[in-house]
Each structure stands twice: as structure tokens, then as C-alpha cells.
Amino acid sequence: MHTRRLRFVASLLMLVTAATALAVAQAQPAATFSLRDTIPFDAVVRTATLPNGLKYFVRKNDRPANRISIRLAVKAGSLYEADDQQGLAHLVEHMAFNGSAHFKPSELVAYFESVGARLGPHVNAYTSFDETVYMLDLPSDKPDVVAKGLTALADFAGGLSLSQEEVDKERGVVIEEWRLGLGANARVRDKQLPVLFYQSRYAQRLPIGKPDVIRNAPVARLRSFYDTWYRPDRMAVIAVGDIDAADIARQITTTFSPLTARAPAAPLPDHTVPLHKDALVSVVSDPELTRSSVSLVRERKREGEQLVSDYRRDLVGRMIERMMDERFAELARTPDAKFLGAGVGNSSLSQDVATFNMSTGVQDGRLEDGIGVLTTEAQRVREFGFSGSELDRAKKWMAAFYEQAYTERNKTESASFAQEYLSYFLIDEPSPGIEYEYRLVQQLIPSITEADVSAMAKSLLGDDSRVILAVSPQKPGIKIPTEADLQAAIKAAAAVRVTPWADTSVSRALMEKVPAPAGIASRRSLDDLGITIVKLANGVEAWLKPTDFKDDQVLFSMNALGGTSLASCADDANASLATAYVDFSGAGGLKALDLQKVLTGKLVSARPFISSSTQGVSGSAAPAQLETGLQLLYQKLTAPGDDPEAFTLMKKQLEAMVANRGRSPGQVFSEKLAQVNTSNHCTSQPLTPERIASLDREKMVAFYKDRFSNAADFRFFMVGAFKVEDALPLIARYVGTLPSKGQATSTFNDMGVRFPEGTQRVTVEQGQDPKAQTVMSFFADPPPDPVEQEKINAATTVLDIVLRDVLREDLGQTYTVGVSLAQQLPQRGAGHIQVRFGAAPENIESMTARVMQEIKKLQQTAPSEDLTNRAKESARRTYETSLKQNGYWLGRLQTITMLGGDPSEIVTRGQRIDAVTPQALQDVFKKYFPENRYTTVTLVPAKTAAQH
């Protein structure tokens, strides 16, 4: 269903801080729906079932252009494994890329990379409890590429080789994936799942599997799972993209029709998760946990989703989530709050069980307070429901969500549609199309009453089939409650008499008095880029680029050099956290929560930031609400909030965040890596309780105001769905009138951050799990020259492929390798190229040596034409798509102008990619991987640290 598909886009929901009332679609006739109507499937999609039972779904969609998203969904996952097969569903998924009827081992990945599709972002797969899904995002402008993609999926479905040699090599990769997941969270999960999945098969069938089975299961057992469950009547092929839909449907029919079942149909596993009358409790403590939290989960039978009445019920449930989230946000800001933050959500636990979850983070030792808060607020909702003003805001929030989705209906990404059709096939989630849903919600949202939401909330928050999940760090001085303690806390909270929620509304406008528009000093155009540049009277230079990439999106930003580089080391924490404090406090004379209420009905954001080298504002707005977005920017810069209660709350949350930072191996490792690679500069020091205690509210506000005191320091950028002549008066009014000193005064200050001289080897001894991680960092501080940067980009891609092929595919000793340039321009002297990988502790030394060996090979002999072309094609295809994204243009314009570059670099990158040669890459490896200036930082478990 479109609504649920959009829920995967978390950033969109965060943008929808509120919404306008739904207007009737201009070109759509009024429609009347009965609650008994069955929700239809979107007629735009070509769908059929082949004689062998395989289904397909095909849709033409040109976002992005020249791309196709292809999926193979198999209704078989870890739940389908026998006891001696645990982990084999996942291993089969891995083997898909290691030899099949039409592709030799490693050939498929190399081919896809040669056409610009990288393993990971474009070629991937996952195994879950109930399904396995293979995902290909490929160029569609070359028919042979699409045909090969379909052939590959058909091989996955029924033509895997599963050779002994390749299986044995891949076992190590899967073990390393298992190893990567080890840690405190995994230990908590393993203790919670038997409680959450009460008396069900799910608790014993984690998709990652059991290491002993993965290591030792004979190939015949692997093939048995594959032949039994990879049946065409349990599969679907989904293809969405810039294609001829009829032609792709014919190709799917031709390619997949020969598939047959290779084994008799087996009985389906038991998917039942029994409900239970009494509450079940799990209390887990662990020495490596860093936060305390408690969840109250109410399980219930999952209801149907096929009827309009089901859709209406889903809308009501989401409104309840929104209203309860608002309440918890308000409660968390009270001086005597017993929790740090909380949230609620509806979700599916299994195919037949849904849950309503309430979760809260608390200070250590206060789990009973947390469960008490959840119980009290649940009781308040059960007894008194919600007010009309709360429901009105929730309706407007939801209406804006659909309004934006409908407006963007012709600019939806193909991968998003593919995900929607996956859900339709796998879990019977309706998919009628946004046009149908938009008309439907116009009827349904106004019909939802206070009685509706109150009645459903009472049902969702029932006392039966509840699960309490509590987690806490394990350390001296913390009392870990028992199951009985938490049950007693619930009972005590339930006995307290509650009163109705006192909702407060805010009637004032975001700006009570708007400034008169400023004058425009000059105007020029960059016609080849489609950019208009306007100099405003206060010295701000506004760069405006209208696009048609999205129909309901305008992105804007202001940027100036300076940032925390202008703060002393002693004031680094105050400077770094200044914008966080202002965000907690609100703006324009409104506290943060009141500001959110005022913005009900507006798809806008404007977030100030202060980085190490710049300060600015990042914002967005729907075109119709651009004025509100710019008003918000104006208020945040000219009237930032200063709320002592917000300061106290922020410190309280920060204290809880860092109280146990030294217990997390990953956190300690990251902090040490930053310190080593900056020569222990003050800006790389972790936030500690002592630094939080020393925060000075007045200094934070003063630094913030100073950074934004002079508009002449800034450039303003706007990219998206607007017309220059319509936007200019608004920009002149709200950007052109920002306070100014007439000329730029802020500049970047070299902070003295430097990569260390010589070579360093540092070992971090932390953690109890048998896993290690290494980051090798080579001094590389290239100038912002686009030609040089392009060569380095290609070189890091080449090295990434080489190390993946050696460390993962040949040796089977790591799950993933990452190679990237870390450079924070305009700061010079600290840049470096990182090589990151994880492994078993006993293998980390030999792998580190092997990395050096492979780098030396590339220094001595240029990479092959094939490797070079794979790196170039990846860059070319990514760039091709990026050119049609508002965010890409905004980011590149900001960076290039900040560094004094030529904006035409944006449209000429293709020439620089084409110019990369193997010899140029060899020169990069010689220059930017110095054997006399690099660091190696390794994380090993404490018990084996003495061996390293």
C-alpha cells in the first residue's frame, strides 16, 4: 500500500512536522468509497502468473532515467530451515553470486561493475525469517544489461552451481558477517527474542544462522534447502524502471518460464506466535551496553488490510502514534521528567501478529520509573482518549504526507515502487496507487472522530498479551530490577489516578511582523548551468537554480566560512553544541514545542549548523510553503531561543549519552582513531561528563549569535521547484533583511589539525567478542583541484574492488572492506585515505600485511584497463543519476563556491572521469599511500589483546 511504502522514507515523515488540510484534487472528480470496498491493485502495473506459478510485476517509471530496479522475491527464509540447516538460507543467498548456470564464480559481480552497478549499493540481497530477496539496480539504456540481469535472477531462482570449492570459500564470508554482528546488542537480542516470540519458531531461527552449521553443513544439505524451497510458485519478479513494460514482461516470461520445481512440495513451517494472557518480562544487563531503556509491547492478532475499512483503521493507528509521540515530547521537557525521551509505533512481529510498542530511554537505575511513565500515559489514553485539538494536528500532519506524495507521484523513484510491490507479494499489503489513496484519504480523514481514535487506542493498549523488555548497562552502583520489580512498578503506576491530558494550542503566527523587502544590488546569470545569481542589499549573494527534478521540493541553504575554527580549544564544546541548544530552545519567541505546533500544516524545515569550518542553515519547503520556510530561517538567525529549561534538558540527555561511552568497544575505538589521526588535537577529544558539566549557556548563545551576526558573510543557495521571479521577492524580504555589517568579516582559521608524521601502530583492547577491526590511514591531503580529486575517487574504488576480491572472495576472511578519502576542506594537513576491514582476531595481522602487499602491487604496476574502467563506469553512472537530484546540486554549489572553484565543474565531471587512466591511478597510489606516513589502529578483544 502506498501509505506503508512511504513509511519506509523516514526522512519524509520527519519533514512532515505538520500539514495542511487536504484539498480536493483539482482534476479529480469526487469519489465515494464504501468501508466494505476491496482495495484494488494498481492497474498501471503489468502483472501475471506464469504456468509454473511464478508471478511478475512490471511498471514503466523514468525516475531515475536510464535505470531499472529488478527484484527476485522468494517466499522462503530462515523459518523454513530444518534444525540442521540453520544458516543455510543465508548461505544460499550468498552463493547466488558465486557461480550459476550462466556465470562463472566472480564473473557476475565483475560484469555488473563493468556497467556501473556496484556490489552493495546496486547489487545486493537479504535473507529474513520469511523471505529472501535479490536486488539489482542496473542501467536500462543498454538492452543486453537488462537481459543479463534477468538471466542472473533466473539463475538465482533455479540455476545455482553450489560447487564444493565455492561453498567452502563463502562459508568464511558468512561467518565474518556473523562475527560483525556480535556485541552487546546481539546478546540482548538473543535473550529478548524467546520472550518476544513467545513459544514460536521465530526465536530459534535467526537469519544469520548457527556458526557450526555454516562451517560444517555438507553441500548436499545446502542443495536440499535450495531445491525444496526455491520453487517458481513461491517466487515473484519485479521490474520497475525506464523501460518498455511490455517488452520486459515478454523477457520475464521467456527467461523464467523454463523454471520448474526441483523437489516435491514440503509442508510449510509453523508461523504462529501465540498470544498470552499474562505479561512476559525480559530484563537484560550487559557490561558493554551504554543506554538504559524499557519497552512495553502489546501483541495482538494481525488484522486484514484488503478493505477500505482496514485502510481507515491504519490511518487511525498512525494518528494515535503521532498524538502519543507529541505527548511524550512535551512530558520529556518538564523539569521533573522521569525519562529522557519516548516514542510509540505500530509494527508487525510476524505474519499473524502485530504489535503496539511504547519505548522510553531513562537514566541508569531508573527502569522502574520508565515503565511507570509508559503505564501512566497508556492509562491516561485508555480513560480519557485524545482531545479535538490533538486530533486536528494529527489529521493535518497526515494530510500533508499524502499531499506531498500525490504531488510527487510522477517523480517517485523506481526502487520505491519495487519495495511496494515486494510488500504486496510477500505480505499481501495492498498497492492501489497514490491516485486512489489520495482520493480515499480525502473521504476518510475528515470522517475520523475523537471517539474513533480513543476507542482504537483503548484496544491497542489492552492489558493482555503484553511484553516488557528492559535493558541496562551492567556496572557497579546500578540496581537492575527483577521481573517482579517491573511488574510491581506497573501495578503501582496503574493504581494512580490519572487526569485528562491538558493540551495547549498556540494561536500566534510564526512571524507577527514581517520585514519590508530589501533591494537587489545586482543580478547575473550562468546560463550554461541554469543559475541566476543575485546580490542583495545586505551583501548576501543568492544562487538560484530552478529544476524539475521533484514537483514538491525546494531545498535552500546559507553558508559562510568560520565555524568552530573560530573558537578556542577551551570553548570547543560550547561552540560545537551551540546549534543543538538553540534547536532545543526554539526561535522567534516560541519554545521548541510551541514552534512545532505553529508549523502545523507546513512542510518546512530550517536547521542552523556550525561545523568545524562553516556555519549556516540547511532547509527545505514545499513550493507553496516557501515563504514559511524562509520565515523560519529568518527567525532562527535573528531571534534564536534561549530557554534555561531546554538547557537543563539538553545537558541531562547528553549526560545519559556519555555516561557509559567507555563501555562500548566501537565507541572507544572510534575515539582513539580520531585522536591518532589528528595528532590528538583538542577537536578530536570525546564529550565527557566533565565537559558537559562545564557547558556555559551564555557562551553558547553568544557564539551562535556571533557566527550569524553578519549576513554579508553568507551565500544563499536555492534549488528545486520554484520560479526565480516568484522566489526573489521572498528572498529579498527574509534573506535580504538579515542583519549585516556590509562586508564579509568571517573566515576560516587553520586550527592546526595535522595527520601525524611517521608511522604509528595503536591497539585498542576492548570487548569480549571474538572479533577485531582495523583501520589503516595513509596521509593524503590533495588540493581541491577537481582533476586530482577525481583520480583519487577512482583509485579508492579500484582498491576497494581489489581488497574485496582478495580478502573476502579469495580468503573468505572478512565480510566487507571500505576505502575512502577523509578530508575536511578547507582544513589542510589532516587528510588521509582510510582502509577499513573486520576479521577474526587471529587473522587481523596477516590481513593487514596483505593490504600493504596489494597497495605495493598497485604502486609497482598500474591497475588493469578492466579495473580502471569498472571504477570509471561506477563514477559515471552515479554522476549521471546525481545530476537529476536537487541535493546534489545544492551540495556541490556550496562546496565549490566555498573553496573558490568554478561552478561549471558540476557539469564537466564526465570529462574528468573519462580522462582517468591506469597510469594516472598508479601515480595516485604512489603519491597518496606513503609507506613512511600512515597509521594502523586495531580493535581486539581484551582477552586476546596481549597477543597483538
GIPEWO-V438444 format. One record per helix or strand of 3 or more residues. SS is the DSSP state (h for helix, s for strand). FROM is the first residue (numbers start at 1). TO is the last residue. If there is no record, write none. Layout:
ss: {SS;SS}
from: {FROM;FROM}
to: {TO;TO}
//
This chain:
ss: {h;h;s;s;s;h;h;h;h;s;s;h;h;h;h;h;h;h;s;h;s;s;h;s;s;h;h;h;h;h;h;s;h;s;h;s;s;s;h;h;h;h;s;s;h;h;h;h;h;h;h;h;s;h;s;s;h;s;s;h;h;h;h;h;s;h}
from: {2;10;46;55;67;78;83;88;107;123;132;143;164;184;201;211;219;232;235;245;280;292;308;341;353;367;388;409;414;434;450;466;483;520;527;531;541;554;563;569;578;592;604;614;623;644;661;665;682;689;697;711;715;724;759;772;786;817;832;841;865;886;905;918;934;942}
to: {7;15;49;60;74;80;85;95;114;127;139;158;180;196;204;216;229;234;241;256;286;301;332;348;362;384;407;411;427;447;460;473;495;526;529;536;546;561;566;576;585;598;610;621;638;658;663;677;684;693;707;713;720;734;765;779;810;822;839;860;882;898;915;928;940;947}
//
